[in-house]
Amino acid sequence: MTRIGRRFVPSSTIERRVQALDDRRAAELRQRFPAVVEVALVPDPEACGPVVEVALVPVTNRKPEVSQNAHRCFPKPSTRLTRAFAQSAARLLDRRKLVAWAFAVKTRDQWKDQHTGVRLRRTLNLDPLRAEAHHIVPKEVRAVRYDVRNGICLSFATHFAVERGELRIEGSAWFTVNGARYVDASAPVKFVRGRKGVQTSARV
């Protein structure tokens, strides 16, 4: 045990700290003089306790050493923290793309409900006339997630009816992505009400 101030510190703790400091010094010197000198730790006769100094020793015919832990060197390809940051950035980018997509859909449809033709409002309140952009094919389909042709401007009330299945959207024009066919909402569409098959015209 070694007394430092009012505390008694185990000698092993001091040795570990000194060894870590020596390792850092040695690494810095190896980085500065990689091919000229070798680093040697020599005891300091004037100092008391486990204290060493660093000396530079010339190198002759030194062979390159390959670390046994080379596969563990930094930077690591992936860690839990980096994956979390990447996922957060991807979610933020996706949110921004969806906001831009919704604004483009509403602007194309002149901020009108394509079922009733009523002018809609831009608000965050639960207003029946709030403008909303609806994915005709669900947004989980990545091929048309940000495609403006897959979106249509609806009011909050109409959007709610479409989501519940009370209204169904049928297209008059289609577009193709990766061999799949989708309804083109930039052309006129029809709204079919429930199972009765009553059709209403849509103004696009």
Sequence and secondary structure as in RCSB ss.txt:
>XXXX:A:sequence
MTRIGRRFVPSSTIERRVQALDDRRAAELRQRFPAVVEVALVPDPEACGPVVEVALVPVTNRKPEVSQNAHRCFP
KPSTRLTRAFAQSAARLLDRRKLVAWAFAVKTRDQWKDQHTGVRLRRTLNLDPLRAEAHHIVPKEVRAVRYDVRN
GICLSFATHFAVERGELRIEGSAWFTVNGARYVDASAPVKFVRGRKGVQTSARV
>XXXX:A:secstr
 EEETTEEE HHHHHHHHHHHHHHHHHHHHHHSTTTEEEEEEE TTS SS EEEEEEE  S      TTGGG SS
 S  HHHHHHHHHHHHHHHHHHHHHHHHHHHHHTTTB TTT  B B  SS  TTBEEEEESS TT GGGTT GGG
EEEEEHHHHHHHHHTSEEEEES EEEETTEEEE TTS EEEEETTTTEEEE   
